[in-house]
Amino acid sequence: MTAILISCGSAKKTTSIDSLSGEWSIVKIDGNEVKVTGDQDLPFLGFNTKEGRVYGNAGCNLLTGALNADVKAGTIDFGALGSTRRMCPDMSLEQQVLESLGKVAQYKIMNNGNIELKDATGKTVIELNNRSK
């Protein structure tokens, strides 16, 4: 009698936090496309995984903070983020960006190369697109 073993499991793709290195435009917040108006800048995030830093622009103000690079693959921890205090005519985009960043606990690299930043429940709160494309 011959026994045959068949596995139906799939290999799980593991991505390290180093995959986030570089600058990424914030293209969606809570599933809605980011629309820049007036004096606003296109919000973006930059990840320096070697130095454990995150930086960027929330639409009006610059932001910076720590990036915990010692977390397991798929999770992300920004720590406390600081920002400049410039006042722009419309601060609504800035508020959305900062509130969403406060919820981020996970990330996923999508098939198209974009990155989804997710909350602790797995809901996508921010979608990022590589700025160099």
N, C-alpha and C positions, 0 to 999 in steps of 0.2 A: 504494500500500500504506500503511495506517495503522497506526502503532505505538501500543499502549496499555500504559501502565506502571501496575502495581498494586503497592501496598506492603502487606505483611502485618505490618509492624512496629507495635508499639503504643507510644503515648506513655507515658513513664515519669513517674509523679507524683513530683515533687521537693518535699520538705518541709524547711524551714530549721529550725535549732535554736530559733528564736523560737517555733515551734509548741509547745514544751515549757513555755513560761512559765506560772507558776502553781503551785498545790499539787495533788499527786496521791497518792491512797491506794495503798499497796502491797496488791493484792488476791490475787496469786498469786506463789509462789516455786517455780521448777522445775515449773510446772504444777499445783501443789497450792494450794488456797485457804488464805489466811492465816486462822488461828483465834487469836483473842486470848483469853487466860485470865488470871485473877487480877489482879495489879497492872499488867499490860502495857497499853500504849497501842497503838492502831491505828497501825502504822508508815506513814509517809508521806515523800514527797520534795517539796521546793519548788525550783523553778528560777527564778532571776533571771538571765535571759539578757543583759539590758542591762549588768549589773554583773559577769557571769561567775561567779556564785555558785550553789551548791547547798546546801540545808539540809534538815533534817527530823528525824524520830524513828525510831529503829531498833526500837522496841518497848519500850525501857526508857530509853535514853539519847538525848539530842539529838545531832545530827551536823551538821557544816558542812564546806565545802570549796570548792575552785575548780572551775569549769565552763569548759572550753575552748570558747568560742563561735566560734573561728576554724577549726574543723574542717569538712570537707566534709559536705554534707547526708547524713543517715543514719548518721553516726558520732558518737560522744560520748566525751569524755574528762573524768573527774572530777578527775584529779590525786589528791593525797593528801587523804583525808577524816579529820577529827578528830572526837572525840566526848567527851561528858562521861563520868564514871566512876562513875555510880551503880550499885549492885548491887541487882538485883531477885531475888525468889525463883526465878523461872524465866528463865534467860538463853538458852534454846534458840532462840526466835524471833529474838532480837537477833543471835545467831551466824549464823543462816541469812541474815538481811538483809545483814549486813556482808560475809559471804563472797560472796554473790551480787553485791553492788555492786562487789566487787573484780574480778569477771569481765566487767563490762559494757564493751562496745566499740562497740555499734551500737544504734540505736533505730528503731522503725517505728510509725507512727500507723496504727491499725487502722480499718476501716470504721465500727466502733461508737464511735469516738472515744477508746478506750483506747490506751495506749502499751505496746508491748513493748520491754523492754530486753534486748538479746541479747549473747551472748559473741562472740568473734572468729570462731567457726565458723558463726554465724547461729542458734544454739540460744537460744530464749527462756529467760531466767533469772528475769525479774521482769515482772509485768504490773501496770500502773498504771491507775487510774480517777480521773478528774477529781473532786476533792473538792467542787466547787461544784455538782455535779449531784445 
